[in-house]
Amino acid sequence: MKNFTTETLQQAITDKLMIHFGKAPEDATEAEIVRACARVMRDRIAIRGVETRTKTRKQGDKQVHYLSLEFLMGRSLMKNAYNLGSLKMLNEALTNMGFTPADVFEAEPDAALGNGGLGRLAACYIDSMTTLEIPATGYSICYDLGIFKQKIVDGQQVELPDSWKDVGEAWLLPRPEDTKWVRFGGTVRDQWDNGYLHIVHEGGQVVRAVPCDMEIAGYDTDHVNTLRLWDAQPTKQVDMSMYSRGEYMKATEEEAMAEVIAKVLYPEDNHYEGKSLRLKQQYFFVSATVQHIVQKHVEAGRPLTNFHEYNVIQINDTHPALVVPELMRIFIDEAGLDWEQAWDITTQAVAYTNHTVLAEALERWPQDLFQTLLPRIWQIVQEISNRWQAKVDNHFHNHSITADMAIVWNGEIRMANLCIAGGMAVNGVSGLHSEILRKDVFKNACNMEPHKFKNVTNGIDHRRWLSEINPEMDSLICELTGSNRYLSHADDMMKLDAFADDKTVLAKLAEIKHANKVRFAKHAKKTRGVILNPDSIFDVQVKRLHEYKRQLLNVVHIISLYQKLQDDPNAITVPHTFLFGAKAAPGYQVAKRIIHLINSLSDEIDHNPACKGKLQVVFLENYRVSLAEQLIPASEVSQQISTAGKEASGTGNMKFMMNGALTVGTLDGANVEMHGLLGDENMFLFGLHAHEVEQLIRDGYDPQRIYQENATLHRALDALRNGFRDGVRYDDLYQRLVYGNHGSCADEYLLLADFADYAKAEARMSATYADPTAWNKMSLHNIARSGLFSADRSIADYAETIWHTNYRK
Ligand code: NBX
């Protein structure tokens, strides 16, 4: 199909505006123009989608099904125009119509159907799967409300609902003809029919799952994939007669119960909460998805016995783990296979990605809840559990190993063990993380079935996270590498290494960064009224707020700098701006206190004349994908300072590196791979290594001793405890670090242990910053060597080592 020209695009947008809103371009609001543009792009992609599906069907290609409770897509307009090769035309068309393109892009709400890393990873992966022409479908829930909007009121986080659909809906294609039905509760009984035993599951509540598809265009390809988002709707029409019978509440009850399933994304990241509605969400989208996949396979005229040769189901953490018993249910109850056949197919079709080793994040559903809500699935899980336990027993003859690997144990269902038993592959998301899974978290399972355990290091969509958001850098890379080939072959960026001693190139790099900082400062002033100094270091920590990510370590260090500056007004020679952005889970009180603290400190420093032009702390409200897109190209220092062994991979670290920021970080997650590429000389490494963390905890960690012995740290913590000019005290955080409170051990994440080394790394960083040539050279090496972190590479790894599918090379 021919590409848009500026004229055809402008005409198409104008037509849409008139048809949908009855408006001429000059009367349309920005929201309306976004919707019209989205419809035009969507139509174009949808046509290619039909062609892709026809081709896939004809060729009988193996399909990838990527199940995730989260897809953090962000904005789509610029991205789709970019991938369709129409961004330039769109800019021109909008300008011709009297709009400022940047304002139009800015008017699109983020589709924020995810919490953080895990959800954004799914979004990057669907882009790469499409670009690599892998026939793939993403599946999730069409939440009404994405991750909450964060407001800061009196220094504290307040959550507001995020209704993205008013505008975002323009991307969705409802597909009522593919509706599925999902049953909750009810009873299960056996029934004999002509000598055959049937399982009858009846009663309870049936919910309708209606697909709303988001078509995904790849880069430089006609291939299109689909992100299928299931919406939940009641099955029964509201019984109007109930109203007249005085059963007003009851009449709407069922409707409300169904709709609540797709109402809101759970805002906890890296934390498990055994809520009934969450389990409903999981089974709802899993069941609809599995029914759909099996139906398509059967409709293609294929026997179920080769299901796994044509389908692979990748599950994003354990949240979709119910695919295992659901496949079994459909194979046995609906298709009449026997247990062994069904198990054989299932265990060759499913693969599981683990994203965390934090114990509090591992899903363990209470048996009572599970049994009531999913009676048939419960029976199947019990049978899986019994057989698995027998296998484990037979292999190890060791009670404590049996207990460790059990699926149903102590009245709980352990989802990770279910995934290990029911799948063909288990992968971690960075080298270190996969090693910890093999040697520690899943040690016994790995001993029994070592072939299942793999690593696929995470990656990011470098077209979005570099080329699209940092166009001047994109031009420079194209110029230096001789073409735009790097967009589909990210390792081409390696060629930049050859320019490390080229003064002109280094100067150009610095110029681009400075221009991005100025642009971000303008944006911050316009949207938030904060004044940033573009001639200071932009030192950034943006990610979800979590104790293991150690925002508090950064804060304590800033307090120590502040105190140094009070002693000696010349202590800081390079002006320093610390930027934070983070959402805290609404129920995570400690995380919320840390946000409050950052704002208190920010206010204190703002009001101290000695800090003027030298030190500033800014908390950026409502950190999200679209804010990251503005901020990352303007960042110079990337804070990746988690306690070693706790951050599975990190993906923000990769985005910063790609845009030339230098990392201050621990040897954790994918920082380890970064360090392998960059060496000590191109990043600022500090802190304990993962095995040292383990050792220290085993030997007995004593933060009080460190507090007593390190005077700088002692003084900073005392200041934190007493608080700042707004009068808010942070004794609770102080106690948590030094003595332990609320039943937690003191300083669980070893902040005090790493403080001194962190301060040194920050000092090395500031000193290097004072030498622009050295800095720019390091920055260049970071960009040059970031190609490994393209999601295209990750997806190629999945295709080769787990999915066994072809892909475009
Ligand atoms: O997944 C994150 C890890 O913390 C990162 O290290 C990693 O880079 C990223 C992608 O692999 N995990 C994450 O984002 N988890 C969640 O958001 C989450 C959400 C809900 C939940 C548990 C975890 N119940």
Residues whose N, C-alpha, C, O or C-beta is under 5 A from the ligand:
A	BS01	NBX	N115 G116 G117 L118 L121 E268 D269 N270 H271 H355 V429 E647 A648 S649 G650 T651
